[in-house]
Amino acid sequence: MSDISEANIATADALTLLLHNQHAICAAIEEVTKWLSENGVGCVATNAIAAMETLDRNAQDISDAIMRLRQL
């Protein structure tokens, strides 16, 4: 296996771990958002929803990059 392939695999593995972390952060924000909404802090909940949307958008791009690296 070439050094480039090994580097791609290592990079893809690291990105996969970061993606898992990103999903966990999104889940935590979702729980906090639910609590905020239920306790009358709607404006903060709205900001948290915007953060989750950003995480979701970026998660797809990270997934695409991982797939490209694994195909090389």
C-alpha positions in Angstrom: 0.0 0.0 0.0 1.3 3.4 -0.9 2.1 6.2 1.6 -0.6 8.3 -0.1 -3.3 5.5 0.4 -2.2 5.1 4.0 -2.4 8.8 4.5 -5.9 8.9 2.9 -7.1 6.1 5.2 -5.7 7.9 8.3 -7.3 11.1 7.2 -10.7 9.5 6.5 -10.5 7.7 9.9 -9.8 11.0 11.7 -12.6 12.7 9.8 -15.0 9.9 10.7 -14.3 10.3 14.4 -14.8 14.1 14.0 -18.1 13.4 12.3 -19.2 11.2 15.1 -18.3 14.0 17.5 -20.3 16.4 15.4 -23.4 14.2 15.6 -23.0 13.9 19.4 -22.7 17.7 19.7 -25.8 18.1 17.6 -27.8 15.7 19.7 -26.7 17.6 22.8 -27.7 20.9 21.3 -31.1 19.4 20.4 -31.7 18.3 24.0 -30.8 21.7 25.3 -33.0 23.4 22.6 -35.9 21.3 23.6 -35.5 22.3 27.3 -35.1 25.9 26.3 -38.3 25.9 24.3 -40.2 24.2 27.1 -39.0 26.8 29.6 -39.8 29.9 27.7 -36.4 30.8 26.3 -37.5 30.7 22.7 -35.0 33.2 21.3 -32.1 31.2 22.6 -33.7 28.0 21.3 -33.9 29.6 17.8 -30.2 30.3 17.9 -29.5 26.7 18.9 -31.6 25.5 16.0 -29.5 27.6 13.6 -26.4 26.0 15.1 -27.8 22.5 14.5 -28.6 23.4 10.9 -25.0 24.4 10.4 -23.8 21.2 11.9 -26.1 19.2 9.7 -25.0 21.0 6.5 -21.3 20.5 7.4 -21.9 16.9 8.3 -22.9 16.1 4.8 -19.8 17.8 3.3 -17.6 15.9 5.8 -19.3 12.6 4.8 -18.7 13.3 1.1 -15.0 14.1 1.8 -14.6 10.8 3.7 -16.1 8.9 0.9 -13.8 10.6 -1.6 -10.7 9.8 0.5 -11.8 6.2 0.9 -12.2 5.8 -2.9 -8.7 7.0 -3.7 
